[in-house]
Amino acid sequence: LSFMVSKDGIIYKYDKSKTKFHGIYGLIIIIRFLERNVFRTIENLVNPNGGLLLNFTFKLENDGSWPHSNPKNLEKVLKRNELLDYFNFEMGWNVLIDREERLYDGRLMQCFLAQKNSIKI
């Protein structure tokens, strides 16, 4: 399950059948979850004056392989530089952390933290 907390501390359950959310969020945390069609929604949800996106999600190996049994659906696994290509300076984001980490079972994770800027280039 995924939840979003508004700037007033109200918790909303994420429902992927709904494409619009109301409110501006200071922090969105995504852990082990990938729905690429939500990228544009995140763009509109994060407070444009310093809101944060923290994403910790499975990532393909640098050679493009996925030698693990889970997740089974490769659509749920990030490609190389996928978050950086979308949430970048030209799109109004300041990337604070963009690194890879390995879980105890060897799966590769993308650790990504970006801050929304009010000015787009």
N, CA, C and O atoms as CSV, one atom per row, in Angstrom:
chain,resi,resn,atom,element,x,y,z
A,1,LEU,N,N,0.828,-1.186,0.000
A,1,LEU,CA,C,0.000,0.000,0.000
A,1,LEU,C,C,0.866,1.240,0.000
A,1,LEU,O,O,1.957,1.248,0.570
A,2,SER,N,N,0.383,2.274,-0.633
A,2,SER,CA,C,1.096,3.544,-0.651
A,2,SER,C,C,0.177,4.624,-0.111
A,2,SER,O,O,-1.029,4.615,-0.357
A,3,PHE,N,N,0.762,5.550,0.624
A,3,PHE,CA,C,0.007,6.633,1.200
A,3,PHE,C,C,0.723,7.937,0.931
A,3,PHE,O,O,1.943,7.963,0.764
A,4,MET,N,N,-0.023,9.003,0.890
A,4,MET,CA,C,0.543,10.334,0.761
A,4,MET,C,C,0.054,11.166,1.931
A,4,MET,O,O,-1.103,11.066,2.339
A,5,VAL,N,N,0.934,11.977,2.459
A,5,VAL,CA,C,0.588,12.846,3.580
A,5,VAL,C,C,0.607,14.281,3.076
A,5,VAL,O,O,1.587,14.718,2.474
A,6,SER,N,N,-0.475,15.013,3.320
A,6,SER,CA,C,-0.552,16.397,2.861
A,6,SER,C,C,0.266,17.301,3.768
A,6,SER,O,O,0.740,16.883,4.824
A,7,LYS,N,N,0.421,18.543,3.338
A,7,LYS,CA,C,1.185,19.497,4.138
A,7,LYS,C,C,0.527,19.765,5.482
A,7,LYS,O,O,1.176,20.271,6.397
A,8,ASP,N,N,-0.769,19.431,5.614
A,8,ASP,CA,C,-1.479,19.601,6.878
A,8,ASP,C,C,-1.461,18.328,7.721
A,8,ASP,O,O,-2.101,18.266,8.771
A,9,GLY,N,N,-0.724,17.309,7.259
A,9,GLY,CA,C,-0.616,16.073,8.020
A,9,GLY,C,C,-1.735,15.081,7.767
A,9,GLY,O,O,-1.814,14.068,8.461
A,10,ILE,N,N,-2.601,15.335,6.798
A,10,ILE,CA,C,-3.702,14.426,6.481
A,10,ILE,C,C,-3.155,13.304,5.598
A,10,ILE,O,O,-2.430,13.566,4.639
A,11,ILE,N,N,-3.499,12.062,5.918
A,11,ILE,CA,C,-3.008,10.913,5.166
A,11,ILE,C,C,-4.067,10.492,4.149
A,11,ILE,O,O,-5.233,10.294,4.491
A,12,TYR,N,N,-3.638,10.359,2.891
A,12,TYR,CA,C,-4.511,9.919,1.812
A,12,TYR,C,C,-3.969,8.610,1.252
A,12,TYR,O,O,-2.766,8.484,1.022
A,13,LYS,N,N,-4.843,7.641,1.031
A,13,LYS,CA,C,-4.421,6.388,0.413
A,13,LYS,C,C,-4.285,6.618,-1.088
A,13,LYS,O,O,-5.155,7.235,-1.702
A,14,TYR,N,N,-3.202,6.127,-1.681
A,14,TYR,CA,C,-2.985,6.231,-3.118
A,14,TYR,C,C,-3.880,5.228,-3.832
A,14,TYR,O,O,-3.881,4.042,-3.502
A,15,ASP,N,N,-4.627,5.698,-4.794
A,15,ASP,CA,C,-5.494,4.855,-5.601
A,15,ASP,C,C,-5.105,5.063,-7.052
A,15,ASP,O,O,-5.395,6.114,-7.624
A,16,LYS,N,N,-4.438,4.054,-7.674
A,16,LYS,CA,C,-3.922,4.264,-9.017
A,16,LYS,C,C,-5.021,4.378,-10.055
A,16,LYS,O,O,-4.730,4.736,-11.196
A,17,SER,N,N,-6.270,4.090,-9.718
A,17,SER,CA,C,-7.356,4.284,-10.670
A,17,SER,C,C,-7.732,5.760,-10.791
A,17,SER,O,O,-8.419,6.158,-11.732
A,18,LYS,N,N,-7.273,6.574,-9.823
A,18,LYS,CA,C,-7.515,8.017,-9.876
A,18,LYS,C,C,-6.245,8.697,-10.377
A,18,LYS,O,O,-5.145,8.394,-9.915
A,19,THR,N,N,-6.404,9.608,-11.318
A,19,THR,CA,C,-5.221,10.228,-11.906
A,19,THR,C,C,-4.902,11.584,-11.306
A,19,THR,O,O,-3.828,12.128,-11.565
A,20,LYS,N,N,-5.802,12.144,-10.512
A,20,LYS,CA,C,-5.545,13.459,-9.934
A,20,LYS,C,C,-5.666,13.415,-8.425
A,20,LYS,O,O,-6.530,12.737,-7.870
A,21,PHE,N,N,-4.797,14.139,-7.785
A,21,PHE,CA,C,-4.824,14.296,-6.339
A,21,PHE,C,C,-4.991,15.775,-6.041
A,21,PHE,O,O,-4.680,16.620,-6.881
A,22,HIS,N,N,-5.467,16.082,-4.881
A,22,HIS,CA,C,-5.634,17.476,-4.485
A,22,HIS,C,C,-4.634,17.793,-3.394
A,22,HIS,O,O,-4.450,17.002,-2.469
A,23,GLY,N,N,-3.996,18.928,-3.492
A,23,GLY,CA,C,-3.043,19.339,-2.467
A,23,GLY,C,C,-1.625,19.309,-2.981
A,23,GLY,O,O,-1.316,18.678,-3.992
A,24,ILE,N,N,-0.779,19.999,-2.267
A,24,ILE,CA,C,0.639,20.053,-2.592
A,24,ILE,C,C,1.390,19.425,-1.419
A,24,ILE,O,O,1.151,19.765,-0.260
A,25,TYR,N,N,2.297,18.511,-1.736
A,25,TYR,CA,C,2.981,17.735,-0.712
A,25,TYR,C,C,4.430,18.179,-0.565
A,25,TYR,O,O,5.113,18.445,-1.553
A,26,GLY,N,N,4.887,18.256,0.672
A,26,GLY,CA,C,6.259,18.628,0.949
A,26,GLY,C,C,7.224,17.471,0.778
A,26,GLY,O,O,8.418,17.684,0.567
A,27,LEU,N,N,6.712,16.229,0.867
A,27,LEU,CA,C,7.563,15.046,0.747
A,27,LEU,C,C,6.740,13.889,0.202
A,27,LEU,O,O,5.666,13.578,0.717
A,28,ILE,N,N,7.254,13.257,-0.840
A,28,ILE,CA,C,6.668,12.021,-1.357
A,28,ILE,C,C,7.737,10.950,-1.237
A,28,ILE,O,O,8.859,11.126,-1.711
A,29,ILE,N,N,7.383,9.832,-0.596
A,29,ILE,CA,C,8.297,8.713,-0.404
A,29,ILE,C,C,7.756,7.513,-1.171
A,29,ILE,O,O,6.603,7.118,-0.999
A,30,ILE,N,N,8.596,6.946,-2.012
A,30,ILE,CA,C,8.224,5.767,-2.797
A,30,ILE,C,C,9.266,4.686,-2.510
A,30,ILE,O,O,10.458,4.877,-2.754
A,31,ILE,N,N,8.805,3.558,-1.993
A,31,ILE,CA,C,9.711,2.470,-1.653
A,31,ILE,C,C,9.217,1.185,-2.315
A,31,ILE,O,O,8.088,0.747,-2.090
A,32,ARG,N,N,10.085,0.590,-3.135
A,32,ARG,CA,C,9.785,-0.676,-3.820
A,32,ARG,C,C,8.479,-0.617,-4.582
A,32,ARG,O,O,7.675,-1.547,-4.524
A,33,PHE,N,N,8.270,0.456,-5.286
A,33,PHE,CA,C,7.031,0.658,-6.047
A,33,PHE,C,C,7.392,1.428,-7.308
A,33,PHE,O,O,8.090,2.440,-7.240
A,34,LEU,N,N,6.918,0.952,-8.465
A,34,LEU,CA,C,7.173,1.654,-9.712
A,34,LEU,C,C,5.953,1.610,-10.607
A,34,LEU,O,O,5.549,0.547,-11.078
A,35,GLU,N,N,5.380,2.758,-10.833
A,35,GLU,CA,C,4.313,2.969,-11.804
A,35,GLU,C,C,4.737,4.193,-12.595
A,35,GLU,O,O,4.586,5.320,-12.124
A,36,ARG,N,N,5.265,3.981,-13.789
A,36,ARG,CA,C,5.798,5.099,-14.575
A,36,ARG,C,C,4.747,6.159,-14.902
A,36,ARG,O,O,5.072,7.339,-15.033
A,37,ASN,N,N,3.496,5.741,-15.033
A,37,ASN,CA,C,2.447,6.721,-15.343
A,37,ASN,C,C,2.181,7.675,-14.190
A,37,ASN,O,O,1.436,8.641,-14.356
A,38,VAL,N,N,2.774,7.429,-13.021
A,38,VAL,CA,C,2.604,8.316,-11.866
A,38,VAL,C,C,3.656,9.435,-11.876
A,38,VAL,O,O,3.527,10.400,-11.124
A,39,PHE,N,N,4.695,9.319,-12.717
A,39,PHE,CA,C,5.741,10.347,-12.751
A,39,PHE,C,C,5.155,11.737,-12.969
A,39,PHE,O,O,5.524,12.673,-12.259
A,40,ARG,N,N,4.268,11.893,-13.917
A,40,ARG,CA,C,3.674,13.205,-14.209
A,40,ARG,C,C,2.830,13.677,-13.020
A,40,ARG,O,O,2.811,14.866,-12.703
A,41,THR,N,N,2.141,12.755,-12.375
A,41,THR,CA,C,1.348,13.112,-11.205
A,41,THR,C,C,2.252,13.618,-10.085
A,41,THR,O,O,1.932,14.606,-9.425
A,42,ILE,N,N,3.386,12.938,-9.869
A,42,ILE,CA,C,4.332,13.369,-8.851
A,42,ILE,C,C,4.818,14.774,-9.160
A,42,ILE,O,O,4.938,15.612,-8.266
A,43,GLU,N,N,5.096,15.023,-10.423
A,43,GLU,CA,C,5.553,16.345,-10.864
A,43,GLU,C,C,4.583,17.436,-10.393
A,43,GLU,O,O,5.007,18.521,-9.996
A,44,ASN,N,N,3.299,17.142,-10.438
A,44,ASN,CA,C,2.276,18.128,-10.069
A,44,ASN,C,C,1.943,18.134,-8.584
A,44,ASN,O,O,1.348,19.091,-8.088
A,45,LEU,N,N,2.316,17.084,-7.872
A,45,LEU,CA,C,1.983,16.974,-6.451
A,45,LEU,C,C,2.979,17.654,-5.533
A,45,LEU,O,O,2.604,18.225,-4.508
A,46,VAL,N,N,4.249,17.593,-5.902
A,46,VAL,CA,C,5.299,18.090,-5.018
A,46,VAL,C,C,5.280,19.610,-4.973
A,46,VAL,O,O,5.155,20.277,-6.000
A,47,ASN,N,N,5.406,20.140,-3.776
A,47,ASN,CA,C,5.444,21.590,-3.592
A,47,ASN,C,C,6.553,22.173,-4.458
A,47,ASN,O,O,7.706,21.757,-4.341
A,48,PRO,N,N,6.224,23.137,-5.334
A,48,PRO,CA,C,7.227,23.683,-6.251
A,48,PRO,C,C,8.306,24.509,-5.563
A,48,PRO,O,O,9.300,24.868,-6.196
A,49,ASN,N,N,8.134,24.812,-4.305
A,49,ASN,CA,C,9.108,25.616,-3.574
A,49,ASN,C,C,9.875,24.771,-2.560
A,49,ASN,O,O,9.910,25.091,-1.372
A,50,GLY,N,N,10.483,23.702,-3.035
A,50,GLY,CA,C,11.338,22.924,-2.158
A,50,GLY,C,C,10.818,21.570,-1.744
A,50,GLY,O,O,11.430,20.924,-0.894
A,51,GLY,N,N,9.706,21.105,-2.310
A,51,GLY,CA,C,9.196,19.781,-1.981
A,51,GLY,C,C,10.187,18.701,-2.388
A,51,GLY,O,O,10.990,18.895,-3.301
A,52,LEU,N,N,10.126,17.564,-1.706
A,52,LEU,CA,C,11.095,16.488,-1.907
A,52,LEU,C,C,10.442,15.223,-2.444
A,52,LEU,O,O,9.293,14.915,-2.129
A,53,LEU,N,N,11.200,14.496,-3.262
A,53,LEU,CA,C,10.830,13.166,-3.721
A,53,LEU,C,C,11.936,12.214,-3.285
A,53,LEU,O,O,13.097,12.400,-3.648
A,54,LEU,N,N,11.577,11.189,-2.502
A,54,LEU,CA,C,12.510,10.145,-2.101
A,54,LEU,C,C,12.018,8.850,-2.726
A,54,LEU,O,O,10.890,8.423,-2.477
A,55,ASN,N,N,12.869,8.223,-3.541
A,55,ASN,CA,C,12.485,7.008,-4.242
A,55,ASN,C,C,13.557,5.948,-4.011
A,55,ASN,O,O,14.740,6.187,-4.256
A,56,PHE,N,N,13.138,4.782,-3.540
A,56,PHE,CA,C,14.031,3.649,-3.310
A,56,PHE,C,C,13.379,2.451,-3.986
A,56,PHE,O,O,12.496,1.809,-3.417
A,57,THR,N,N,13.824,2.153,-5.214
A,57,THR,CA,C,13.117,1.217,-6.079
A,57,THR,C,C,14.107,0.275,-6.766
A,57,THR,O,O,15.265,0.630,-6.986
A,58,PHE,N,N,13.638,-0.927,-7.102
A,58,PHE,CA,C,14.471,-1.900,-7.801
A,58,PHE,C,C,14.983,-1.327,-9.117
A,58,PHE,O,O,14.282,-0.580,-9.798
A,59,LYS,N,N,16.231,-1.695,-9.468
A,59,LYS,CA,C,16.868,-1.186,-10.679
A,59,LYS,C,C,17.563,-2.334,-11.400
A,59,LYS,O,O,18.153,-3.209,-10.766
A,60,LEU,N,N,17.490,-2.325,-12.740
A,60,LEU,CA,C,18.203,-3.310,-13.536
A,60,LEU,C,C,19.702,-3.204,-13.286
A,60,LEU,O,O,20.206,-2.135,-12.942
A,61,GLU,N,N,20.402,-4.301,-13.458
A,61,GLU,CA,C,21.856,-4.276,-13.388
A,61,GLU,C,C,22.369,-3.350,-14.494
A,61,GLU,O,O,21.651,-3.076,-15.455
A,62,ASN,N,N,23.588,-2.878,-14.364
A,62,ASN,CA,C,24.131,-1.936,-15.340
A,62,ASN,C,C,24.237,-2.522,-16.748
A,62,ASN,O,O,24.281,-1.775,-17.725
A,63,ASP,N,N,24.278,-3.857,-16.858
A,63,ASP,CA,C,24.288,-4.481,-18.189
A,63,ASP,C,C,22.880,-4.713,-18.727
A,63,ASP,O,O,22.710,-5.304,-19.793
A,64,GLY,N,N,21.851,-4.240,-17.979
A,64,GLY,CA,C,20.455,-4.362,-18.410
A,64,GLY,C,C,19.777,-5.650,-17.993
A,64,GLY,O,O,18.611,-5.862,-18.327
A,65,SER,N,N,20.467,-6.509,-17.276
A,65,SER,CA,C,19.881,-7.782,-16.865
A,65,SER,C,C,19.167,-7.648,-15.515
A,65,SER,O,O,19.342,-6.670,-14.788
A,66,TRP,N,N,18.356,-8.666,-15.210
A,66,TRP,CA,C,17.690,-8.775,-13.913
A,66,TRP,C,C,17.750,-10.238,-13.492
A,66,TRP,O,O,16.806,-10.990,-13.734
A,67,PRO,N,N,18.866,-10.653,-12.856
A,67,PRO,CA,C,19.073,-12.064,-12.521
A,67,PRO,C,C,18.396,-12.499,-11.218
A,67,PRO,O,O,18.918,-13.360,-10.511
A,68,HIS,N,N,17.257,-11.922,-10.903
A,68,HIS,CA,C,16.573,-12.203,-9.645
A,68,HIS,C,C,15.151,-12.662,-9.931
A,68,HIS,O,O,14.614,-12.406,-11.008
A,69,SER,N,N,14.553,-13.330,-8.975
A,69,SER,CA,C,13.199,-13.863,-9.178
A,69,SER,C,C,12.101,-12.853,-8.860
A,69,SER,O,O,10.970,-13.005,-9.322
A,70,ASN,N,N,12.419,-11.828,-8.079
A,70,ASN,CA,C,11.405,-10.825,-7.724
A,70,ASN,C,C,11.968,-9.426,-7.862
A,70,ASN,O,O,13.131,-9.219,-7.516
A,71,PRO,N,N,11.218,-8.460,-8.345
A,71,PRO,CA,C,9.907,-8.664,-8.955
A,71,PRO,C,C,10.016,-9.408,-10.284
A,71,PRO,O,O,11.015,-9.301,-10.994
A,72,LYS,N,N,8.973,-10.158,-10.599
A,72,LYS,CA,C,8.950,-10.943,-11.824
A,72,LYS,C,C,8.698,-10.078,-13.050
A,72,LYS,O,O,9.256,-10.330,-14.118
A,73,ASN,N,N,7.861,-9.059,-12.899
A,73,ASN,CA,C,7.507,-8.162,-14.000
A,73,ASN,C,C,8.582,-7.089,-14.137
A,73,ASN,O,O,8.727,-6.241,-13.257
A,74,LEU,N,N,9.332,-7.120,-15.229
A,74,LEU,CA,C,10.416,-6.156,-15.420
A,74,LEU,C,C,9.917,-4.733,-15.620
A,74,LEU,O,O,10.713,-3.794,-15.584
A,75,GLU,N,N,8.625,-4.553,-15.829
A,75,GLU,CA,C,8.059,-3.198,-15.888
A,75,GLU,C,C,8.089,-2.539,-14.512
A,75,GLU,O,O,7.890,-1.330,-14.397
A,76,LYS,N,N,8.333,-3.319,-13.483
A,76,LYS,CA,C,8.396,-2.812,-12.106
A,76,LYS,C,C,9.840,-2.571,-11.661
A,76,LYS,O,O,10.111,-2.377,-10.475
A,77,VAL,N,N,10.768,-2.586,-12.632
A,77,VAL,CA,C,12.188,-2.408,-12.341
A,77,VAL,C,C,12.699,-1.223,-13.162
A,77,VAL,O,O,12.477,-1.153,-14.370
A,78,LEU,N,N,13.382,-0.298,-12.494
A,78,LEU,CA,C,13.912,0.883,-13.182
A,78,LEU,C,C,15.010,0.515,-14.166
A,78,LEU,O,O,15.780,-0.421,-13.949
A,79,LYS,N,N,15.063,1.276,-15.253
A,79,LYS,CA,C,16.164,1.183,-16.198
A,79,LYS,C,C,17.260,2.149,-15.759
A,79,LYS,O,O,17.034,3.001,-14.900
A,80,ARG,N,N,18.419,2.018,-16.334
A,80,ARG,CA,C,19.558,2.874,-16.005
A,80,ARG,C,C,19.195,4.346,-16.240
A,80,ARG,O,O,18.702,4.708,-17.309
A,81,ASN,N,N,19.444,5.185,-15.234
A,81,ASN,CA,C,19.224,6.645,-15.276
A,81,ASN,C,C,17.772,7.063,-15.511
A,81,ASN,O,O,17.515,8.216,-15.856
A,82,GLU,N,N,16.839,6.165,-15.334
A,82,GLU,CA,C,15.443,6.486,-15.631
A,82,GLU,C,C,14.905,7.618,-14.760
A,82,GLU,O,O,14.270,8.534,-15.283
A,83,LEU,N,N,15.136,7.584,-13.463
A,83,LEU,CA,C,14.660,8.672,-12.600
A,83,LEU,C,C,15.404,9.966,-12.896
A,83,LEU,O,O,14.804,11.040,-12.936
A,84,LEU,N,N,16.698,9.862,-13.101
A,84,LEU,CA,C,17.506,11.046,-13.402
A,84,LEU,C,C,17.087,11.682,-14.727
A,84,LEU,O,O,17.112,12.906,-14.861
A,85,ASP,N,N,16.710,10.875,-15.689
A,85,ASP,CA,C,16.262,11.410,-16.976
A,85,ASP,C,C,14.943,12.170,-16.848
A,85,ASP,O,O,14.699,13.116,-17.597
A,86,TYR,N,N,14.096,11.766,-15.907
A,86,TYR,CA,C,12.795,12.421,-15.759
A,86,TYR,C,C,12.826,13.561,-14.742
A,86,TYR,O,O,12.342,14.658,-15.017
A,87,PHE,N,N,13.383,13.304,-13.596
A,87,PHE,CA,C,13.419,14.295,-12.517
A,87,PHE,C,C,14.789,14.964,-12.521
A,87,PHE,O,O,15.641,14.645,-11.691
A,88,ASN,N,N,15.000,15.884,-13.446
A,88,ASN,CA,C,16.307,16.512,-13.608
A,88,ASN,C,C,16.211,18.026,-13.520
A,88,ASN,O,O,15.123,18.579,-13.355
A,89,PHE,N,N,17.345,18.689,-13.632
A,89,PHE,CA,C,17.421,20.144,-13.490
A,89,PHE,C,C,16.559,20.870,-14.517
A,89,PHE,O,O,15.892,21.853,-14.196
A,90,GLU,N,N,16.578,20.379,-15.751
A,90,GLU,CA,C,15.778,21.019,-16.801
A,90,GLU,C,C,14.283,20.931,-16.520
A,90,GLU,O,O,13.512,21.775,-16.976
A,91,MET,N,N,13.872,19.904,-15.764
A,91,MET,CA,C,12.464,19.740,-15.403
A,91,MET,C,C,12.138,20.418,-14.072
A,91,MET,O,O,11.021,20.300,-13.568
A,92,GLY,N,N,13.113,21.126,-13.508
A,92,GLY,CA,C,12.859,21.869,-12.281
A,92,GLY,C,C,13.200,21.127,-11.007
A,92,GLY,O,O,12.643,21.432,-9.953
A,93,TRP,N,N,14.109,20.150,-11.075
A,93,TRP,CA,C,14.486,19.358,-9.910
A,93,TRP,C,C,15.966,19.520,-9.627
A,93,TRP,O,O,16.777,19.629,-10.546
A,94,ASN,N,N,16.310,19.536,-8.359
A,94,ASN,CA,C,17.696,19.524,-7.924
A,94,ASN,C,C,17.943,18.141,-7.317
A,94,ASN,O,O,17.402,17.820,-6.259
A,95,VAL,N,N,18.752,17.332,-7.983
A,95,VAL,CA,C,19.016,15.969,-7.516
A,95,VAL,C,C,20.038,16.025,-6.387
A,95,VAL,O,O,21.165,16.485,-6.573
A,96,LEU,N,N,19.629,15.551,-5.214
A,96,LEU,CA,C,20.478,15.561,-4.024
A,96,LEU,C,C,21.230,14.248,-3.844
A,96,LEU,O,O,22.397,14.244,-3.452
A,97,ILE,N,N,20.559,13.131,-4.133
A,97,ILE,CA,C,21.173,11.807,-4.025
A,97,ILE,C,C,20.721,10.984,-5.227
A,97,ILE,O,O,19.533,10.945,-5.547
A,98,ASP,N,N,21.659,10.336,-5.880
A,98,ASP,CA,C,21.355,9.417,-6.970
A,98,ASP,C,C,22.428,8.329,-6.939
A,98,ASP,O,O,23.489,8.466,-7.548
A,99,ARG,N,N,22.132,7.254,-6.221
A,99,ARG,CA,C,23.129,6.201,-6.081
A,99,ARG,C,C,22.447,4.835,-6.041
A,99,ARG,O,O,21.234,4.722,-5.866
A,100,GLU,N,N,23.261,3.820,-6.208
A,100,GLU,CA,C,22.792,2.440,-6.163
A,100,GLU,C,C,23.166,1.807,-4.832
A,100,GLU,O,O,24.212,2.100,-4.254
A,101,GLU,N,N,22.286,0.931,-4.360
A,101,GLU,CA,C,22.535,0.161,-3.138
A,101,GLU,C,C,22.125,-1.280,-3.415
A,101,GLU,O,O,21.222,-1.532,-4.213
A,102,ARG,N,N,22.781,-2.208,-2.765
A,102,ARG,CA,C,22.419,-3.629,-2.896
A,102,ARG,C,C,21.725,-4.096,-1.622
A,102,ARG,O,O,22.156,-3.802,-0.507
A,103,LEU,N,N,20.639,-4.830,-1.827
A,103,LEU,CA,C,19.977,-5.477,-0.696
A,103,LEU,C,C,20.786,-6.702,-0.282
A,103,LEU,O,O,21.685,-7.128,-1.007
A,104,TYR,N,N,20.473,-7.260,0.864
A,104,TYR,CA,C,21.182,-8.427,1.379
A,104,TYR,C,C,21.130,-9.605,0.407
A,104,TYR,O,O,22.029,-10.445,0.404
A,105,ASP,N,N,20.065,-9.672,-0.429
A,105,ASP,CA,C,19.925,-10.787,-1.369
A,105,ASP,C,C,20.533,-10.486,-2.744
A,105,ASP,O,O,20.399,-11.283,-3.673
A,106,GLY,N,N,21.200,-9.336,-2.867
A,106,GLY,CA,C,21.899,-9.008,-4.108
A,106,GLY,C,C,21.139,-8.145,-5.084
A,106,GLY,O,O,21.711,-7.687,-6.073
A,107,ARG,N,N,19.852,-7.909,-4.832
A,107,ARG,CA,C,19.093,-7.073,-5.762
A,107,ARG,C,C,19.569,-5.631,-5.689
A,107,ARG,O,O,19.867,-5.102,-4.618
A,108,LEU,N,N,19.630,-5.010,-6.869
A,108,LEU,CA,C,20.097,-3.635,-6.978
A,108,LEU,C,C,18.921,-2.676,-6.784
A,108,LEU,O,O,17.844,-2.874,-7.347
A,109,MET,N,N,19.143,-1.638,-5.982
A,109,MET,CA,C,18.119,-0.623,-5.728
A,109,MET,C,C,18.659,0.744,-6.130
A,109,MET,O,O,19.845,1.030,-5.973
A,110,GLN,N,N,17.772,1.575,-6.647
A,110,GLN,CA,C,18.121,2.962,-6.940
A,110,GLN,C,C,17.676,3.807,-5.757
A,110,GLN,O,O,16.505,3.788,-5.380
A,111,CYS,N,N,18.606,4.544,-5.177
A,111,CYS,CA,C,18.335,5.444,-4.064
A,111,CYS,C,C,18.375,6.857,-4.633
A,111,CYS,O,O,19.428,7.323,-5.067
A,112,PHE,N,N,17.227,7.543,-4.632
A,112,PHE,CA,C,17.103,8.813,-5.352
A,112,PHE,C,C,16.357,9.826,-4.490
A,112,PHE,O,O,15.254,9.562,-4.012
A,113,LEU,N,N,16.972,10.980,-4.301
A,113,LEU,CA,C,16.346,12.075,-3.569
A,113,LEU,C,C,16.493,13.342,-4.399
A,113,LEU,O,O,17.602,13.725,-4.773
A,114,ALA,N,N,15.369,13.988,-4.684
A,114,ALA,CA,C,15.398,15.208,-5.479
A,114,ALA,C,C,14.483,16.248,-4.839
A,114,ALA,O,O,13.476,15.914,-4.215
A,115,GLN,N,N,14.855,17.511,-5.008
A,115,GLN,CA,C,14.088,18.635,-4.468
A,115,GLN,C,C,13.551,19.464,-5.619
A,115,GLN,O,O,14.275,19.798,-6.556
A,116,LYS,N,N,12.263,19.792,-5.533
A,116,LYS,CA,C,11.612,20.585,-6.584
A,116,LYS,C,C,12.015,22.043,-6.458
A,116,LYS,O,O,12.020,22.608,-5.365
A,117,ASN,N,N,12.350,22.634,-7.576
A,117,ASN,CA,C,12.683,24.065,-7.631
A,117,ASN,C,C,11.539,24.804,-8.289
A,117,ASN,O,O,10.825,24.236,-9.116
A,118,SER,N,N,11.358,26.060,-7.934
A,118,SER,CA,C,10.255,26.840,-8.496
A,118,SER,C,C,10.569,27.321,-9.906
A,118,SER,O,O,9.662,27.756,-10.616
A,119,ILE,N,N,11.822,27.255,-10.328
A,119,ILE,CA,C,12.213,27.766,-11.647
A,119,ILE,C,C,12.628,26.605,-12.540
A,119,ILE,O,O,13.479,25.800,-12.162
A,120,LYS,N,N,12.026,26.516,-13.729
A,120,LYS,CA,C,12.427,25.541,-14.713
A,120,LYS,C,C,13.299,26.219,-15.752
A,120,LYS,O,O,13.092,27.385,-16.085
A,121,ILE,N,N,14.264,25.492,-16.255
A,121,ILE,CA,C,15.159,26.024,-17.292
A,121,ILE,C,C,14.557,25.757,-18.652
A,121,ILE,O,O,15.146,26.121,-19.670
